[in-house]
Each structure stands twice: as structure tokens, then as C-alpha cells.
Amino acid sequence: MASNDWEIEFDTDAVKDLDNLPSAVKREIVKKIRWLRDNFDDTTPQSLGGEWRGFFKLRTGDYRIIYKIDWNRYLLTVSLIDHRSKVYKRRRR
């Protein structure tokens, strides 16, 4: 399947996270998420462990994008977006 067949969706928490960021940071994060969608087949997802098992991370400067992969539906679901010093301390839902 071609890389442009991947889709992105945002959990409610990720939408709130994005809305609370400064506009310059928000632009960079949206750009990185689009890059992930367009290039996903050529990347190696960075998996998380422990409480975050089943989730993956994407780095954008000092921020982290936490997402899930649905391989059957070709769907990337963004769960959280936060500063690297805070994101892993947040409770998984």
C-alpha cells in the first residue's frame, strides 16, 4: 500500500493539547504529523514501554507526539502532544 493511504485522527486530548500550544509550535507539530502520515511506510516507529506499551512517539523539538497505529485500517491516532518533560507523566487513557 502506498504511503499516502495512511490517515491521521486525533483523540480529544490531543486536540486540546494542540489548541493550547503557541502558534509557532503548533505549526511545527502539524507539519511533523503530516510528514509522518506521508512517509510512514519509510519510517521505523519508536515504541514505548511500561504503562505506554502499544503507543509510539514522534519527536518534534522539545515536544513529543504520542500515537497509536492501526495496521489493519492504515490509521495513525494521535493521543497526546506535550513537552517532553511532561508527556510521559500524564496518565494513559
C-alpha positions in Angstrom: 0.0 0.0 0.0 1.3 3.5 -0.8 2.3 5.8 2.0 -0.3 8.3 1.1 -3.0 5.8 2.1 -2.3 6.4 5.8 -4.8 8.5 7.7 -4.5 10.6 10.8 -7.0 11.1 13.6 -6.8 13.0 16.9 -8.1 11.9 20.3 -9.9 14.6 22.2 -6.9 15.1 24.5 -4.6 15.6 21.5 -6.9 18.3 20.1 -6.9 20.1 23.4 -3.1 19.8 23.6 -2.7 21.2 20.2 -5.1 24.1 20.9 -3.1 25.1 24.0 0.3 25.4 22.2 1.8 28.6 20.9 1.0 29.0 17.2 4.7 28.5 16.0 4.9 25.2 18.0 1.5 24.1 16.7 2.6 24.7 13.1 5.7 22.6 13.6 3.8 19.8 15.2 1.1 19.7 12.5 3.9 19.7 9.9 5.6 16.8 11.6 2.3 14.8 11.9 1.7 15.3 8.1 5.3 14.2 7.4 4.6 11.1 9.5 1.4 10.3 7.5 3.1 10.9 4.2 6.3 8.9 5.0 5.1 6.3 7.4 6.0 3.3 5.3 9.6 4.5 5.2 9.9 5.1 9.0 10.6 2.8 12.0 8.1 3.7 14.7 9.6 4.3 18.1 7.6 2.1 20.5 7.1 3.0 24.2 7.1 0.5 27.1 5.6 0.1 30.5 2.3 1.9 31.0 2.7 3.2 27.4 3.0 -0.2 25.8 1.2 -0.1 22.4 1.9 3.5 21.9 4.6 5.2 19.8 6.4 8.5 20.0 7.4 11.1 17.5 9.9 13.9 18.4 9.4 17.5 17.4 12.0 19.7 19.1 11.2 19.6 22.8 7.7 18.2 22.2 6.5 14.6 21.9 3.6 13.3 19.8 2.3 10.1 21.3 0.3 8.0 18.8 -1.2 4.5 18.2 -1.1 2.5 15.0 -4.0 0.6 13.5 -2.2 -1.5 10.9 -5.4 -3.0 9.5 -7.1 0.3 8.9 -3.9 2.3 7.9 -4.8 4.7 10.7 -2.4 6.7 13.0 -4.2 8.1 16.1 -2.6 11.0 17.9 -3.3 10.5 21.6 -1.2 13.2 23.3 1.0 16.1 22.5 3.1 17.7 25.2 6.5 18.9 26.3 9.0 16.1 26.7 9.3 16.9 30.4 5.5 16.3 31.0 4.2 14.0 28.4 5.2 10.6 29.9 3.9 11.7 33.4 0.4 12.1 32.1 -1.9 9.2 32.7 -2.7 7.0 29.8 -6.3 6.6 28.8 
